[in-house]
Amino acid sequence: MIVSWNWLKQYVPLEMPLDDLTDRLTMAGLNLEGVEQIEASGDAASASDVAIDLEVTSNRPDWLGHVGIAREVSVLYGVPLTVPQAAPPEGSTPAVEAVRVELECPELCPRYIARVIRNVKVGPSPAWLKDRLNAVGVASVNNVVDVTNYVLLETGQPLHAFDLDQLHGGRIVVREAVQGEKLVAIDQKTYELQAGMCVIADADRPVAVAGVMGGLETEIGESTVNVLIETADFAPLTVRNTARKLILHSPSSYRFERRVDASALDAVSRRCCELILEVAGGELQSGMVEAGAGSPPPQEAVTLRFSQLKRLLGIDIPREEAIRVLTSLGLEPVGEPGADEGAFVPPAWRRDLTREADLIEEVARIYGYDRIPDNVPVPLELSAKTLRDRVSGRVRDILTSCGFFEALTLSFVSQEQFELFQPLPGLEPLKVEHSSRRHENLLRQSLVPSLLHSLRGNERRGNAGAKLFEIARVYLRAEPGVAAAEPIRIGLVAGGPFAAMRGVIDALCQRLHISGKLELRPSEVPQFGEGRGAEVLLDGELWGWVGELDRDVADRIDLQEQVTVAELDLGLIEQRAVLVPPAELLPEYPPMDRDLNFVLEEDVTWQQLESVVVGAAGPLLESVGCGGQYRGKQIGPDRKSYVVTMRFRAPDRTLKSAEVDSAQQAVITAVEQNVAGTLR
């Protein structure tokens, strides 16, 4: 942001030396990039000036205008601030008779204001206006265009002036661009627009790329008589994406990308009209033509505990000084601040003030970072890890040891992503009304869809076979008036068979020493392959889901390999996990392992088979697992085989083969009788 010294003096008295001003601004967060002397042009009305180049951070769009910088100077030096309050004279003819504004995409343009000035005389700008623009590196075009640039640099709010007579049908239509339609911009280049971009159109064609640049056909020229002044609030993400795709950046797009003060649109519009009447004459038609949501509501109050100033900054700042700083920055106290704390409502131009720490930073900026001694000890308070921290950390260690990599994905998903995995079919998702992401506007009910997209990204980059997990919240709709549930889940995706993912669940139970009966029962999740998905229960309580995705689901996002997924509730692990288990003696006697390969009907699940094996094997059975699964020509259609791995051990002796043979035969008999299984 280039600031003119002479221009700044219109709003605040500058009695201090230039070096002192730039030093104070730097300490307040406006780093000095450079200073340039601007010589007088030789015109009797012109004067020399100083251009101050300041670095403005992306969270402070209010500093992208001279008034914003003047406001900062006013607070730093305690000098009065004078901001022009425009009240241009209006004619008797209403502006609504000259133009109609239609807003078709309020998510891309929440608010739009138009004013009309008739019978202007377009020509060169007066010397004072040229000097102001020249000092900050902006070339003069004509008096009307120069005023829009002047007001932009004064307030930080972009504007645009249209030749009203070149707008077909007397209409302004704010809409999405049609794929492939073209616009010749005022830089005389032709741009092909894409769907999703926001354009300003008349009755027949686009006349401007919203928030970026106007069109050549409706620009202000020597023949212009009637002018329409646009002041609007365009969605930052839309402007940023449009400017990037078109490779077309402008001072307007730079400001819209960082968000403008929507509550100031009317005042800025009036200021622009007032100056146009001054330098180009004409008659301002009465009123304005507005579309959209109107002025936004005030921000929520932020509470500041005065004791936190010393805790975070390490020095004593008097309560009265903190209140003075905040009120001078435009924050409004809610009632009378108490002895211990006060609540303050940030001004509309400070959308970055949302937390107590933000207010403390503002107090420190204005009080002066240079007044904080270098050697002030700031006490550190160590926070103990919560049970959730310790459990999730242990889960991460276990999954990493199983070959998984942790992924971090967004909580927002599109409708297409949401439909990839719905463990709770019939439960409508929560939708965000004003998401910065146009398509990903649903809060996820499962971690699996986001992980599937990450898995696809790995496949496309040659990392096939990646195994991913995530520990994060999901968001479940509740009854009206009840807060939505936000449980923390563990999501897992990997290639390989069902049995491999079941083994991961077993590893979690074993290494977290989770007690209780682990069961799997057939699941009705529609995205699982038929007979290949299960609900995971712990002592009869639903813990999650595990299964192989149907091939159609994998094909929707072009996954090459078969995918197995699981999702488990971290809260249940917190309740059951034993992080410091009691020591157990190592077994004194060796185990005996046996494997049996059973052929079963397709509708018999592993859970049923496992239950039969555990019930028949007797007390010597230590563990049972699935060693593999097979479907193919060798066993015929509608049939499958499971390899059952069993480990037997006695606590007080070495087992004899006859004992294990007897238990094995009991298992074979029980499987034949209960699930019609035969040995392969």
C-alpha positions as CSV (number, residue, x, y, z in Angstrom):
1,M,0.0,0.0,0.0
2,I,1.5,3.3,-1.2
3,V,0.5,6.2,1.0
4,S,0.8,9.9,0.1
5,W,1.9,12.2,2.9
6,N,-0.1,15.1,1.6
7,W,-3.2,12.9,1.1
8,L,-2.8,11.5,4.7
9,K,-2.8,15.0,6.1
10,Q,-6.4,15.5,4.9
11,Y,-7.5,13.1,7.7
12,V,-5.0,13.5,10.5
13,P,-2.5,16.3,11.5
14,L,1.0,15.2,10.7
15,E,3.2,17.2,13.0
16,M,5.8,14.5,13.6
17,P,8.9,13.8,11.5
18,L,8.6,11.3,8.7
19,D,11.1,8.9,10.3
20,D,9.2,8.9,13.5
21,L,5.9,8.1,11.7
22,T,7.4,5.2,9.7
23,D,9.0,3.8,12.8
24,R,5.8,3.9,14.8
25,L,3.8,2.3,11.9
26,T,6.5,-0.4,11.6
27,M,6.2,-1.3,15.3
28,A,2.4,-1.4,14.9
29,G,2.6,-4.0,12.1
30,L,2.9,-1.8,9.0
31,N,6.4,-2.6,7.8
32,L,8.1,0.1,5.8
33,E,9.1,-1.0,2.3
34,G,10.4,2.3,1.1
35,V,10.0,6.1,0.8
36,E,10.1,8.2,-2.4
37,Q,10.1,11.9,-2.8
38,I,7.6,13.1,-5.4
39,E,8.6,16.4,-7.1
40,A,6.0,19.0,-8.0
41,S,4.9,18.8,-11.7
42,G,5.5,22.5,-12.3
43,D,1.7,23.3,-12.3
44,A,1.0,26.2,-9.9
45,A,-1.6,24.1,-8.1
46,S,0.7,21.1,-7.6
47,A,3.1,20.5,-4.7
48,S,5.9,18.1,-3.8
49,D,4.9,15.0,-1.9
50,V,6.3,11.9,-0.2
51,A,5.2,8.4,-1.1
52,I,5.4,5.9,1.7
53,D,5.3,2.2,0.7
54,L,3.9,0.0,3.5
55,E,3.5,-3.7,3.7
56,V,0.0,-4.7,4.6
57,T,-0.7,-8.2,5.9
58,S,-3.6,-10.2,4.5
59,N,-5.6,-10.0,7.7
60,R,-5.8,-6.2,7.6
61,P,-7.8,-5.1,4.5
62,D,-8.8,-2.0,6.4
63,W,-5.2,-0.8,5.9
64,L,-5.7,-0.8,2.1
65,G,-6.9,2.8,2.0
66,H,-5.7,6.1,3.3
67,V,-8.5,6.4,5.8
68,G,-7.4,3.1,7.4
69,I,-3.8,4.3,7.7
70,A,-5.0,7.6,9.1
71,R,-7.1,5.8,11.7
72,E,-4.0,3.9,12.8
73,V,-2.0,7.2,13.0
74,S,-4.8,8.8,15.0
75,V,-4.7,6.0,17.6
76,L,-0.8,5.8,17.8
77,Y,-0.4,9.6,18.3
78,G,-3.7,10.5,20.0
79,V,-4.6,13.0,17.3
80,P,-8.1,13.6,15.9
81,L,-9.3,11.8,12.8
82,T,-11.4,13.5,10.2
83,V,-13.2,11.2,7.8
84,P,-15.3,12.8,5.0
85,Q,-19.1,12.4,5.5
86,A,-20.5,12.6,2.0
87,A,-24.0,14.1,1.5
88,P,-24.3,14.8,-2.3
89,P,-27.3,16.8,-3.5
90,E,-29.9,14.6,-5.2
91,G,-32.4,15.4,-8.0
92,S,-36.0,14.6,-8.0
93,T,-35.9,11.6,-10.4
94,P,-35.5,8.3,-8.6
95,A,-32.6,6.1,-9.6
96,V,-34.9,3.1,-9.8
97,E,-36.4,4.6,-13.0
98,A,-33.1,4.5,-14.7
99,V,-31.9,1.0,-14.0
100,R,-33.0,-2.3,-12.6
101,V,-30.6,-4.5,-10.6
102,E,-31.1,-8.3,-10.5
103,L,-29.0,-10.4,-8.1
104,E,-29.1,-14.1,-9.3
105,C,-26.2,-15.4,-7.2
106,P,-26.2,-14.0,-3.7
107,E,-23.6,-16.5,-2.6
108,L,-21.1,-14.8,-5.0
109,C,-22.3,-11.2,-4.4
110,P,-24.1,-10.7,-1.1
111,R,-24.8,-7.0,-1.7
112,Y,-24.9,-4.7,-4.7
113,I,-25.6,-0.9,-4.8
114,A,-26.0,1.2,-7.9
115,R,-26.4,5.0,-8.2
116,V,-27.0,7.0,-11.3
117,I,-25.6,10.4,-12.3
118,R,-26.9,12.1,-15.5
119,N,-25.4,14.8,-17.7
120,V,-21.8,14.5,-16.6
121,K,-19.0,16.2,-18.6
122,V,-16.1,13.7,-19.0
123,G,-12.7,15.4,-19.4
124,P,-9.3,15.8,-17.7
125,S,-9.2,15.8,-13.9
126,P,-8.3,18.8,-11.9
127,A,-4.7,19.2,-10.7
128,W,-5.3,18.2,-7.1
129,L,-6.9,14.9,-8.2
130,K,-4.1,14.1,-10.6
131,D,-1.5,14.9,-8.0
132,R,-3.1,12.6,-5.5
133,L,-3.1,9.7,-7.9
134,N,0.3,10.5,-9.3
135,A,1.8,10.4,-5.8
136,V,0.7,6.7,-5.4
137,G,1.7,5.6,-8.9
138,V,-1.8,5.7,-10.5
139,A,-2.1,7.3,-14.0
140,S,-4.9,9.7,-14.7
141,V,-7.5,8.5,-17.2
142,N,-10.4,11.0,-17.0
143,N,-12.2,12.8,-14.2
144,V,-14.9,10.1,-13.6
145,V,-12.6,7.1,-13.7
146,D,-10.0,9.1,-11.6
147,V,-12.7,9.6,-8.9
148,T,-13.4,5.9,-8.6
149,N,-9.7,5.2,-8.3
150,Y,-9.4,8.0,-5.7
151,V,-12.2,6.7,-3.6
152,L,-10.7,3.2,-3.8
153,L,-7.4,4.5,-2.5
154,E,-9.1,6.6,0.1
155,T,-11.5,4.0,1.6
156,G,-10.1,0.6,0.4
157,Q,-13.5,-0.2,-1.2
158,P,-13.3,-0.8,-5.0
159,L,-15.9,0.8,-7.3
160,H,-16.7,0.7,-11.0
161,A,-18.3,3.3,-13.3
162,F,-20.4,2.1,-16.3
163,D,-21.5,4.2,-19.3
164,L,-25.3,3.8,-18.5
165,D,-26.3,4.4,-22.1
166,Q,-24.2,1.3,-23.2
167,L,-26.1,-1.0,-20.8
168,H,-28.7,-2.9,-22.9
169,G,-32.2,-3.0,-21.5
170,G,-31.4,-0.6,-18.6
171,R,-30.5,-3.7,-16.5
172,I,-27.7,-4.8,-14.3
173,V,-27.7,-8.6,-13.8
174,V,-25.3,-10.1,-11.3
175,R,-25.0,-13.8,-12.3
176,E,-22.7,-16.7,-12.9
177,A,-20.9,-16.7,-16.2
178,V,-22.0,-19.1,-18.9
179,Q,-19.2,-21.5,-19.9
180,G,-17.4,-20.2,-22.9
181,E,-18.9,-16.7,-23.1
182,K,-16.3,-14.0,-23.8
183,L,-15.6,-10.4,-22.6
184,V,-13.3,-7.8,-23.9
185,A,-12.0,-6.1,-20.8
186,I,-10.8,-2.5,-20.5
187,D,-7.2,-3.7,-21.0
188,Q,-8.4,-4.5,-24.5
189,K,-7.8,-8.3,-24.1
190,T,-10.5,-10.9,-24.7
191,Y,-11.2,-13.3,-21.8
192,E,-13.1,-16.6,-22.1
193,L,-15.2,-17.0,-19.0
194,Q,-15.9,-20.2,-17.1
195,A,-18.9,-21.5,-15.2
196,G,-18.7,-20.5,-11.5
197,M,-17.2,-17.0,-12.2
198,C,-19.3,-14.0,-11.2
199,V,-20.1,-11.5,-13.9
200,I,-21.9,-8.2,-14.2
201,A,-24.2,-8.4,-17.2
202,D,-26.8,-6.3,-18.9
203,A,-29.9,-7.7,-20.7
204,D,-27.7,-9.4,-23.3
205,R,-24.1,-9.9,-22.4
206,P,-21.5,-9.7,-19.7
207,V,-20.1,-6.2,-19.2
208,A,-17.6,-6.8,-16.3
209,V,-15.8,-9.6,-14.5
210,A,-17.2,-9.0,-11.0
211,G,-14.6,-7.7,-8.6
212,V,-11.8,-7.9,-11.2
213,M,-12.2,-5.7,-14.2
214,G,-14.8,-3.9,-16.3
215,G,-15.6,-4.4,-19.9
216,L,-14.4,-2.2,-22.8
217,E,-17.8,-1.6,-24.3
218,T,-19.3,0.1,-21.2
219,E,-16.2,2.0,-20.1
220,I,-16.3,5.7,-19.4
221,G,-15.1,7.7,-22.4
222,E,-15.3,11.2,-23.8
223,S,-18.8,10.6,-25.2
224,T,-20.2,9.3,-21.9
225,V,-23.1,11.4,-20.6
226,N,-24.8,9.2,-18.0
227,V,-23.0,7.2,-15.5
228,L,-23.9,4.2,-13.2
229,I,-21.7,3.8,-10.1
230,E,-21.3,0.3,-8.8
231,T,-20.4,-0.5,-5.2
232,A,-20.6,-4.1,-4.2
233,D,-19.4,-6.9,-1.9
234,F,-18.1,-9.9,-3.9
235,A,-17.2,-13.2,-2.3
236,P,-13.4,-13.3,-1.7
237,L,-12.9,-16.9,-2.8
238,T,-14.8,-16.3,-6.1
239,V,-12.8,-13.2,-6.9
240,R,-9.5,-15.0,-6.1
241,N,-10.4,-18.1,-8.2
242,T,-11.5,-15.9,-11.1
243,A,-8.5,-13.7,-11.1
244,R,-6.2,-16.7,-10.9
245,K,-7.9,-18.6,-13.7
246,L,-8.0,-15.6,-16.1
247,I,-4.5,-14.5,-15.0
248,L,-6.1,-11.1,-14.5
249,H,-5.2,-9.3,-11.3
250,S,-6.2,-5.7,-10.4
251,P,-6.2,-3.4,-7.4
252,S,-9.9,-4.2,-7.0
253,S,-9.4,-8.0,-7.0
254,Y,-6.6,-7.6,-4.5
255,R,-9.0,-5.9,-2.1
256,F,-12.0,-8.1,-2.7
257,E,-9.9,-11.2,-2.1
258,R,-9.2,-9.9,1.4
259,R,-12.8,-9.0,2.1
260,V,-14.2,-5.4,2.1
261,D,-16.4,-3.7,4.7
262,A,-19.9,-4.5,3.5
263,S,-21.4,-2.1,6.0
264,A,-19.6,0.9,4.3
265,L,-20.9,0.4,0.8
266,D,-23.6,3.1,0.9
267,A,-21.2,5.7,2.4
268,V,-18.5,4.9,-0.1
269,S,-21.0,5.1,-3.0
270,R,-22.2,8.6,-1.7
271,R,-18.6,9.7,-1.4
272,C,-17.9,8.7,-5.0
273,C,-21.0,10.5,-6.3
274,E,-20.1,13.7,-4.4
275,L,-16.7,13.9,-6.0
276,I,-18.0,13.2,-9.5
277,L,-20.5,16.0,-9.1
278,E,-17.6,18.2,-8.0
279,V,-15.2,17.4,-10.9
280,A,-17.6,16.4,-13.7
281,G,-20.9,18.1,-12.9
282,G,-24.2,16.4,-13.6
283,E,-27.3,15.5,-11.6
284,L,-27.4,12.6,-9.1
285,Q,-30.7,10.8,-9.3
286,S,-32.4,10.3,-5.9
287,G,-31.8,7.2,-3.8
288,M,-29.9,4.0,-4.7
289,V,-30.8,0.7,-6.4
290,E,-29.8,-2.0,-4.0
291,A,-30.0,-5.8,-4.2
292,G,-28.9,-8.4,-1.7
293,A,-28.8,-8.9,2.1
294,G,-28.3,-5.2,3.2
295,S,-25.8,-4.1,5.7
296,P,-24.4,-7.0,7.8
297,P,-25.2,-7.3,11.5
298,P,-22.7,-6.2,14.1
299,Q,-20.0,-8.7,15.1
300,E,-20.3,-10.7,18.3
301,A,-18.7,-9.2,21.4
302,V,-15.3,-10.5,22.6
303,T,-14.6,-10.7,26.3
304,L,-11.2,-9.5,27.6
305,R,-10.0,-10.6,31.0
306,F,-7.6,-7.8,32.1
307,S,-5.5,-10.3,34.1
308,Q,-4.6,-12.1,30.8
309,L,-2.7,-9.0,29.6
310,K,0.1,-9.7,32.0
311,R,-0.1,-13.4,31.6
312,L,0.5,-13.2,27.8
313,L,2.6,-10.1,27.6
314,G,4.6,-10.3,30.8
315,I,4.1,-6.7,31.7
316,D,1.5,-4.7,33.6
317,I,-0.7,-2.6,31.4
318,P,-3.3,-0.6,33.4
319,R,-6.9,-1.6,32.8
320,E,-7.8,2.0,31.9
321,E,-5.1,2.0,29.2
322,A,-6.3,-1.2,27.7
323,I,-9.9,0.2,27.5
324,R,-8.6,3.4,26.0
325,V,-6.7,1.6,23.3
326,L,-9.6,-0.6,22.3
327,T,-12.1,2.1,22.2
328,S,-9.8,4.3,20.1
329,L,-9.5,1.5,17.6
330,G,-13.3,1.6,17.2
331,L,-14.3,-1.2,19.6
332,E,-17.6,-0.5,21.5
333,P,-17.8,-1.6,25.1
334,V,-20.8,-3.6,26.1
335,G,-21.9,-1.7,29.1
336,E,-19.3,-0.5,31.6
337,P,-16.2,-2.7,31.7
338,G,-15.9,-4.3,35.1
339,A,-12.8,-4.4,37.3
340,D,-11.8,-7.9,36.0
341,E,-13.1,-8.1,32.5
342,G,-15.0,-6.2,29.8
343,A,-16.8,-7.2,26.6
344,F,-16.1,-5.3,23.4
345,V,-17.8,-5.3,19.9
346,P,-15.3,-5.0,17.1
347,P,-16.0,-2.4,14.4
348,A,-17.3,-3.6,11.0
349,W,-13.9,-3.1,9.4
350,R,-12.1,-5.4,11.9
351,R,-13.4,-8.9,11.0
352,D,-10.1,-10.3,12.3
353,L,-10.9,-9.6,15.9
354,T,-12.7,-12.7,17.1
355,R,-10.8,-13.9,20.2
356,E,-9.5,-12.6,23.5
357,A,-5.9,-13.1,22.2
358,D,-6.7,-10.7,19.3
359,L,-7.7,-7.9,21.7
360,I,-4.5,-8.5,23.7
361,E,-2.5,-8.2,20.6
362,E,-4.2,-4.9,19.7
363,V,-3.4,-3.5,23.1
364,A,0.2,-4.6,22.8
365,R,0.5,-3.1,19.3
366,I,-0.7,0.3,20.3
367,Y,0.9,0.3,23.8
368,G,4.2,-0.5,22.0
369,Y,6.1,-3.7,21.6
370,D,9.2,-1.7,22.2
371,R,8.0,-1.0,25.7
372,I,8.2,-4.7,26.6
373,P,11.6,-5.3,28.1
374,D,13.7,-8.0,26.4
375,N,14.3,-9.9,29.7
376,V,10.8,-10.1,31.0
377,P,10.1,-13.7,32.0
378,V,6.8,-15.0,30.7
379,P,5.6,-17.9,32.9
380,L,5.0,-21.1,31.0
381,E,2.2,-23.4,32.1
382,L,2.6,-27.0,31.1
383,S,-0.7,-28.6,30.2
384,A,-1.1,-32.3,31.1
385,K,-2.3,-34.6,28.3
386,T,-5.9,-35.5,28.5
387,L,-7.1,-39.1,28.3
388,R,-8.2,-38.4,24.8
389,D,-4.7,-37.1,23.9
390,R,-3.1,-40.3,25.3
391,V,-5.6,-42.7,23.7
392,S,-5.4,-41.0,20.3
393,G,-1.6,-41.0,20.5
394,R,-1.5,-44.7,21.3
395,V,-4.0,-45.4,18.4
396,R,-1.7,-43.5,16.0
397,D,1.3,-45.6,17.2
398,I,-0.6,-48.8,16.6
399,L,-1.9,-47.9,13.2
400,T,1.5,-46.6,12.1
401,S,3.1,-49.9,13.1
402,C,0.4,-51.7,11.0
403,G,1.7,-49.8,7.9
404,F,-0.8,-47.0,7.9
405,F,-0.1,-43.3,7.2
406,E,-2.1,-40.5,8.9
407,A,-4.1,-38.2,6.6
408,L,-5.6,-34.8,7.4
409,T,-8.6,-33.9,5.3
410,L,-11.3,-31.2,5.3
411,S,-14.5,-31.5,7.3
412,F,-16.5,-30.3,4.3
413,V,-17.5,-32.7,1.5
414,S,-19.6,-32.4,-1.7
415,Q,-22.8,-34.3,-2.2
416,E,-21.0,-36.7,-4.5
417,Q,-18.4,-37.4,-1.8
418,F,-21.0,-37.8,0.9
419,E,-22.7,-40.5,-1.1
420,L,-19.5,-42.6,-1.3
421,F,-20.1,-44.0,2.2
422,Q,-23.1,-43.5,4.4
423,P,-22.9,-45.6,7.6
424,L,-26.1,-43.9,8.8
425,P,-28.4,-44.0,5.8
426,G,-31.4,-41.8,6.1
427,L,-29.7,-39.2,8.4
428,E,-29.6,-36.0,6.4
429,P,-26.2,-34.1,6.5
430,L,-25.7,-30.7,8.0
431,K,-25.4,-28.1,5.2
432,V,-23.3,-24.9,5.5
433,E,-25.3,-22.0,4.1
434,H,-22.3,-19.6,3.5
435,S,-19.4,-21.9,2.8
436,S,-16.3,-20.5,1.2
437,R,-16.2,-23.7,-0.9
438,R,-19.1,-23.7,-3.4
439,H,-19.4,-27.5,-3.8
440,E,-18.0,-28.9,-0.6
441,N,-20.8,-27.4,1.6
442,L,-21.8,-30.5,3.6
443,L,-20.4,-31.4,7.0
444,R,-19.2,-35.0,6.8
445,Q,-20.9,-37.8,8.7
446,S,-18.0,-40.2,8.0
447,L,-14.2,-39.9,7.5
448,V,-14.2,-42.6,4.8
449,P,-15.2,-40.4,1.7
450,S,-12.4,-37.9,2.3
451,L,-9.9,-40.7,2.8
452,L,-11.1,-42.4,-0.4
453,H,-10.2,-39.2,-2.3
454,S,-6.8,-39.1,-0.6
455,L,-6.3,-42.8,-1.6
456,R,-7.2,-41.9,-5.2
457,G,-4.7,-39.1,-5.2
458,N,-2.0,-41.5,-4.0
459,E,-2.9,-44.0,-6.8
460,R,-2.6,-41.3,-9.4
461,R,0.9,-40.4,-8.1
462,G,2.1,-43.9,-8.4
463,N,1.6,-44.8,-4.7
464,A,-0.8,-47.7,-5.1
465,G,-1.4,-49.8,-2.1
466,A,-1.3,-46.8,0.4
467,K,-3.0,-47.4,3.7
468,L,-4.4,-44.3,5.3
469,F,-6.1,-43.4,8.6
470,E,-7.5,-40.2,10.1
471,I,-8.7,-39.3,13.6
472,A,-11.2,-36.5,13.4
473,R,-14.7,-35.3,14.2
474,V,-17.8,-36.1,12.2
475,Y,-21.0,-34.1,12.4
476,L,-24.4,-35.7,13.0
477,R,-27.7,-33.9,12.7
478,A,-29.8,-33.8,15.9
479,E,-33.4,-32.8,16.7
480,P,-34.3,-29.1,16.4
481,G,-33.1,-27.2,19.3
482,V,-30.5,-29.8,20.2
483,A,-26.8,-29.3,19.4
484,A,-25.4,-31.6,16.7
485,A,-23.4,-34.5,17.8
486,E,-19.7,-34.3,17.0
487,P,-18.1,-37.7,17.9
488,I,-14.5,-38.4,17.1
489,R,-14.0,-41.3,14.8
490,I,-11.1,-43.3,13.5
491,G,-11.3,-43.8,9.7
492,L,-9.2,-46.4,7.9
493,V,-8.9,-47.2,4.1
494,A,-6.6,-49.8,2.5
495,G,-6.4,-52.3,-0.2
496,G,-6.5,-56.0,0.6
497,P,-9.2,-58.3,1.9
498,F,-11.7,-58.0,4.7
499,A,-9.6,-60.2,7.0
500,A,-6.7,-57.9,6.9
501,M,-8.8,-54.9,8.1
502,R,-10.3,-57.2,10.8
503,G,-6.8,-58.0,11.9
504,V,-6.1,-54.2,12.4
505,I,-9.2,-54.0,14.6
506,D,-7.9,-57.0,16.6
507,A,-4.5,-55.4,16.9
508,L,-6.2,-52.2,18.4
509,C,-8.1,-54.4,20.9
510,Q,-5.1,-56.4,21.9
511,R,-2.6,-53.6,22.3
512,L,-5.0,-51.2,24.0
513,H,-6.1,-54.1,26.3
514,I,-9.7,-53.5,25.5
515,S,-11.8,-56.0,27.4
516,G,-15.2,-57.2,26.3
517,K,-16.7,-59.4,23.6
518,L,-15.9,-58.3,20.1
519,E,-18.6,-59.2,17.6
520,L,-19.3,-58.6,14.0
521,R,-22.8,-58.8,12.5
522,P,-24.0,-58.2,8.9
523,S,-24.2,-54.5,8.0
524,E,-26.9,-52.7,6.0
525,V,-24.5,-50.0,4.8
526,P,-25.4,-49.8,1.1
527,Q,-21.9,-49.1,-0.1
528,F,-20.5,-52.4,1.1
529,G,-20.3,-55.3,-1.3
530,E,-23.0,-57.9,-0.8
531,G,-22.2,-60.0,2.3
532,R,-18.8,-58.2,2.7
533,G,-19.6,-55.6,5.4
534,A,-20.2,-55.8,9.1
535,E,-21.1,-53.7,12.1
536,V,-18.5,-53.9,14.8
537,L,-19.9,-54.4,18.3
538,L,-18.2,-54.4,21.7
539,D,-20.3,-56.1,24.4
540,G,-23.3,-55.5,22.2
541,E,-22.6,-51.7,21.8
542,L,-22.1,-50.4,18.3
543,W,-18.4,-49.5,17.8
544,G,-18.3,-48.9,14.1
545,W,-18.2,-50.6,10.7
546,V,-15.8,-52.6,8.6
547,G,-16.1,-54.1,5.1
548,E,-15.1,-54.2,1.5
549,L,-16.5,-51.5,-0.7
550,D,-18.7,-52.5,-3.6
551,R,-16.8,-52.2,-6.9
552,D,-19.4,-49.7,-8.2
553,V,-18.4,-47.3,-5.4
554,A,-14.7,-47.6,-6.2
555,D,-15.4,-47.0,-9.9
556,R,-17.2,-43.7,-9.1
557,I,-13.9,-42.1,-8.1
558,D,-11.7,-44.2,-10.4
559,L,-10.0,-46.3,-7.8
560,Q,-8.1,-49.1,-9.4
561,E,-7.8,-51.5,-6.5
562,Q,-10.4,-53.1,-4.3
563,V,-10.7,-51.1,-1.1
564,T,-11.5,-52.2,2.4
565,V,-12.6,-49.5,4.9
566,A,-13.4,-49.3,8.6
567,E,-14.6,-46.6,10.9
568,L,-14.6,-46.8,14.7
569,D,-15.7,-44.6,17.6
570,L,-12.7,-43.2,19.6
571,G,-15.0,-42.4,22.5
572,L,-15.7,-46.1,23.1
573,I,-11.9,-46.8,23.1
574,E,-11.5,-44.1,25.7
575,Q,-13.9,-45.9,28.0
576,R,-12.4,-49.4,27.5
577,A,-8.7,-48.9,26.9
578,V,-6.2,-49.8,29.6
579,L,-3.2,-47.7,28.9
580,V,-1.1,-49.1,31.8
581,P,-2.1,-52.7,31.9
582,P,-1.1,-54.9,34.9
583,A,1.9,-57.1,34.3
584,E,1.2,-60.6,33.2
585,L,3.5,-63.6,33.4
586,L,4.7,-64.9,30.1
587,P,3.3,-68.4,29.2
588,E,5.4,-71.2,30.6
589,Y,4.2,-73.8,28.1
590,P,4.3,-73.8,24.3
591,P,1.2,-73.4,22.2
592,M,-0.1,-75.7,19.4
593,D,-1.4,-74.2,16.2
594,R,-3.9,-75.8,13.9
595,D,-5.4,-74.5,10.6
596,L,-8.7,-75.6,9.1
597,N,-10.0,-74.6,5.6
598,F,-13.8,-74.7,5.5
599,V,-16.0,-74.3,2.4
600,L,-19.2,-72.5,3.2
601,E,-22.3,-71.1,1.5
602,E,-21.9,-67.4,0.4
603,D,-24.4,-66.1,2.9
604,V,-22.4,-67.5,5.9
605,T,-20.4,-64.7,7.5
606,W,-17.0,-64.9,9.2
607,Q,-18.7,-63.8,12.4
608,Q,-21.0,-66.8,12.4
609,L,-18.1,-69.2,11.7
610,E,-16.0,-67.6,14.4
611,S,-18.8,-67.9,16.9
612,V,-19.2,-71.6,16.2
613,V,-15.4,-72.3,16.4
614,V,-15.1,-70.5,19.8
615,G,-18.1,-72.3,21.2
616,A,-16.9,-75.8,20.2
617,A,-13.1,-75.6,20.7
618,G,-13.3,-75.6,24.5
619,P,-11.2,-74.0,27.2
620,L,-7.8,-74.8,25.7
621,L,-8.5,-72.4,22.8
622,E,-6.3,-69.2,23.2
623,S,-7.1,-67.4,20.0
624,V,-8.8,-67.7,16.7
625,G,-8.3,-65.8,13.5
626,C,-9.0,-65.6,9.8
627,G,-6.0,-66.8,7.8
628,G,-7.5,-66.1,4.4
629,Q,-10.6,-66.1,2.2
630,Y,-11.1,-67.6,-1.3
631,R,-13.8,-67.5,-4.0
632,G,-13.3,-69.2,-7.3
633,K,-13.9,-72.0,-9.7
634,Q,-12.3,-74.7,-7.5
635,I,-15.2,-74.5,-5.0
636,G,-18.0,-73.6,-7.3
637,P,-20.4,-70.6,-7.5
638,D,-22.1,-69.0,-4.5
639,R,-19.5,-70.6,-2.2
640,K,-16.4,-69.4,-0.4
641,S,-13.8,-70.7,1.9
642,Y,-12.2,-69.4,5.1
643,V,-8.9,-70.5,6.6
644,V,-9.5,-70.7,10.4
645,T,-6.2,-70.4,12.4
646,M,-6.5,-71.7,16.0
647,R,-4.0,-71.5,18.8
648,F,-4.3,-73.9,21.8
649,R,-2.4,-73.6,25.1
650,A,-2.8,-74.9,28.6
651,P,-1.6,-72.8,31.5
652,D,-0.2,-75.6,33.6
653,R,1.2,-78.2,31.2
654,T,2.4,-79.0,27.7
655,L,-0.5,-80.1,25.6
656,K,-0.6,-83.4,24.0
657,S,-1.6,-83.9,20.4
658,A,-4.5,-86.0,21.3
659,E,-6.1,-83.2,23.3
660,V,-5.8,-80.7,20.4
661,D,-7.0,-83.4,18.0
662,S,-10.1,-83.8,20.1
663,A,-10.8,-80.1,20.2
664,Q,-10.2,-79.8,16.5
665,Q,-12.6,-82.6,15.7
666,A,-15.2,-80.9,17.9
667,V,-14.8,-77.8,15.8
668,I,-15.2,-79.7,12.5
669,T,-18.3,-81.4,13.7
670,A,-19.8,-78.1,15.0
671,V,-19.1,-76.3,11.8
672,E,-20.7,-79.1,9.7
673,Q,-23.8,-79.1,12.0
674,N,-24.3,-75.4,12.5
675,V,-23.3,-73.7,9.3
676,A,-23.1,-76.7,6.8
677,G,-19.3,-76.2,6.4
678,T,-17.1,-78.9,4.9
679,L,-13.4,-79.3,5.1
680,R,-11.6,-78.4,1.9
